[in-house]
Structure formats: structure tokens, C-alpha cells
Amino acid sequence: MKPGPFAGLISDELGQVIPRDDGRFDIVFERTIRKPVEKVWAAITVAERIADWFTEVEVDLRLGGLYRITFRDMDYVVDGVITELEPLRRFAHTWPDVEDPRYHDAYVRYELWPNPEGCGLRLTQTALPPKYLGSAAGWHTFLEALPGAAEGIRTPWSAEREAAMGERYRDTLAAFAQPSDAGS
């Protein structure tokens, strides 16, 4: 697999998939990004910068504020709420499952810290039902574009790139496959 568009500016380890007692999963990514914390903060909290690496969002950047995620190609919209906000350090929002109200408590948290190479980033998505475990490859693909977004460079998502990334996660995710998943 060829390196991502900003390979020299971001580390590339696989995300961790962590099973929970309730049958769901957390996914955790740690990255070193060769950009200042201030630029990475803008890339994860300013709607125009988020659209450069992730997708269209509406952000009311305050505790309790709206965080609306829109994937137009998939006709998918979800309204989350900002639950943590410590400028330049931590930002979190809910990401409820729009198909299953039992899973209303999922969230995404970004944690930043300065390091000698620029910025450390930990992204955690919690409480994923097993059917969404493939999103590990999606997050990995999106994160590859984050250094560009810190400079205002838009990097469109690619289904081919995510599929190739999915191959890197195949063995990790297979370990968590449920018997009902085998036929899908």
C-alpha cells in the first residue's frame, strides 16, 4: 500500500480496537503530527478545516453546543452535542447511533499535547456496536489528511484508499467477528 498524502507529517500506526463489557468497542488512535498544536486544534474544531479532512460539519463550539455531522454521499446526518471543551487540549462530542437509540451514548474525543515533533493526538471513538468496527479503517484514512487540513488543504476521502486501509485492519477486526457476521 502506498503512503498517504501527508505521510511525512503524521505517524501511521494501526488504531487499537478495545472490546467493552457491554459487547461494544472503543477505537483509539495515537498520532504524532508535525504541525503546531494550534493548527491541529483548528483542524478539529473549525468547520471549514474539518471538511478538509473529514466531512461537512456544523459546530457550535461551546459546551452543550451542536456538532452535526453530514455525509451527503451516504445521506447520513447525525446531531451530536459537545461534551468536553478545553481549548488546545481536549474536545469531545457525542455520536449517537441514528439507527438504534440503544446506542445513544457513543462519543468521539480528541486530546492534543505539544511534543518535540509538533503535536500529539489521541482520537477515541467509544461504544461502537460490532457492525461499525470497519470504521477503524475509515478513521485511519481520514486522519491521514489531518496535516493538510492544518494548512487549509482539502484532501477528498477515497473509497479505494479506505478499502486498502481495511486490508491492514483485516486480522485485527477478524479477531472480534461475531458468528452472525460470518455470512454478511
C-alpha positions in Angstrom: 0.0 0.0 0.0 1.4 3.4 -0.9 1.8 6.0 1.8 -0.9 8.6 2.4 -0.8 12.1 1.0 1.0 13.6 4.1 3.0 10.5 5.1 6.0 12.5 6.3 3.8 14.7 8.6 1.8 12.1 10.6 2.6 8.8 12.2 0.7 5.7 10.8 0.2 3.1 13.5 -2.9 1.0 13.4 -5.7 2.1 15.8 -6.4 -0.1 18.8 -9.7 -1.9 18.9 -10.7 -2.4 22.6 -13.7 -4.7 23.5 -16.0 -3.5 26.2 -18.1 -5.4 28.7 -21.3 -4.4 27.0 -20.4 -6.0 23.7 -19.4 -2.8 22.0 -15.9 -1.5 21.2 -13.7 1.6 21.6 -11.3 2.5 18.9 -8.2 4.6 19.9 -5.7 6.2 17.6 -2.5 7.9 18.7 -0.6 10.1 16.3 2.3 12.4 16.1 1.5 15.3 13.7 4.4 17.5 12.6 2.3 20.7 13.0 1.8 23.0 15.9 -1.0 22.3 18.4 -2.8 25.5 17.4 -3.1 24.4 13.8 -4.2 20.9 14.7 -6.8 22.4 17.1 -8.2 24.5 14.3 -8.3 21.4 12.1 -10.5 19.5 14.6 -12.8 22.4 15.8 -13.3 24.8 12.8 -16.0 23.6 10.4 -14.0 24.6 7.2 -10.9 22.8 8.4 -12.9 19.7 9.5 -14.4 19.5 6.0 -10.8 19.5 4.6 -10.0 16.1 6.2 -13.3 14.5 7.4 -16.7 15.7 6.2 -19.2 18.5 6.4 -20.0 19.5 10.0 -21.8 22.3 11.8 -20.0 23.2 15.0 -21.3 25.5 17.8 -18.0 25.5 19.7 -19.2 25.6 23.3 -20.1 23.0 26.0 -23.6 21.8 25.1 -23.2 23.1 21.5 -24.4 21.3 18.4 -22.0 19.1 16.5 -23.8 18.0 13.3 -22.1 15.5 11.0 -23.2 15.2 7.4 -22.0 12.6 4.9 -24.0 13.8 1.8 -23.0 10.9 -0.4 -24.4 8.5 2.1 -27.5 10.6 3.0 -26.3 10.4 6.6 -26.8 13.2 9.2 -26.3 12.8 13.0 -26.7 15.5 15.6 -24.2 15.3 18.5 -23.5 17.5 21.4 -20.2 19.0 22.5 -19.5 17.4 25.9 -15.8 18.5 26.6 -14.0 21.6 25.6 -10.6 22.6 26.8 -9.1 24.8 24.1 -5.9 23.5 22.6 -6.1 20.3 24.7 -9.4 18.4 24.6 -12.6 18.3 22.6 -15.4 15.7 22.6 -18.8 15.3 21.1 -21.5 12.6 21.2 -22.1 10.5 18.1 -25.4 8.6 18.8 -26.3 5.7 16.5 -29.1 7.1 14.3 -30.4 3.6 13.5 -30.5 2.2 17.1 -31.5 4.5 20.0 -30.0 2.0 22.5 -26.6 3.3 21.4 -27.1 7.0 22.2 -24.0 7.2 24.5 -21.2 6.9 21.9 -18.8 9.8 21.6 -15.6 11.0 19.9 -12.8 12.6 21.9 -9.7 14.4 20.6 -6.8 15.0 23.0 -3.9 17.2 22.0 -0.5 17.9 23.6 2.7 19.5 22.4 5.6 17.2 21.7 9.1 17.8 20.3 7.9 16.9 16.7 4.8 19.2 16.8 1.6 17.8 18.3 0.5 14.5 19.8 -3.1 13.5 19.1 -5.3 10.8 20.6 -8.6 10.2 19.0 -11.0 7.9 20.8 -14.4 6.7 19.4 -16.3 4.9 22.1 -19.2 2.5 22.3 -19.2 1.2 18.7 -21.6 -1.7 18.0 -19.8 -4.6 16.3 -21.4 -3.7 12.9 -19.4 -0.4 12.8 -15.9 -1.9 13.6 -14.9 -1.3 10.0 -14.9 2.4 10.8 -11.4 1.9 12.2 -10.1 1.9 8.6 -12.3 4.9 7.9 -10.8 6.9 10.8 -7.3 5.9 9.8 -7.9 7.1 6.3 -9.4 10.4 7.5 -6.6 11.0 9.9 -4.0 10.7 7.1 -5.4 14.0 5.7 -5.3 15.9 9.0 -1.8 17.5 8.5 -3.0 19.0 5.2 -6.2 20.3 6.8 -4.0 22.1 9.4 -2.7 24.1 6.4 -6.1 24.5 4.8 -5.5 21.8 2.2 -8.6 19.7 1.3 -8.0 16.0 0.8 -11.1 14.3 -0.5 -12.0 10.9 1.0 -11.4 7.9 -1.2 -13.3 4.6 -1.1 -10.3 2.9 -2.7 -7.9 4.3 0.0 -10.3 3.2 2.8 -10.6 -0.3 1.3 -6.8 -0.6 1.1 -6.6 0.5 4.7 -9.3 -2.0 5.6 -6.8 -4.7 4.5 -4.4 -3.5 7.1 -7.1 -4.0 9.7 -8.5 -7.3 8.5 -6.7 -9.5 11.0 -7.4 -7.2 13.9 -11.1 -7.0 13.1 -11.4 -10.7 12.4 -10.5 -11.4 16.0 -13.7 -9.7 17.0 -16.0 -11.0 14.4 -19.2 -12.4 15.8 -20.7 -15.7 14.4 -23.7 -13.7 12.9 -21.1 -11.6 11.0 -19.7 -14.5 9.1 -22.4 -14.6 6.4 -22.5 -10.9 5.8 
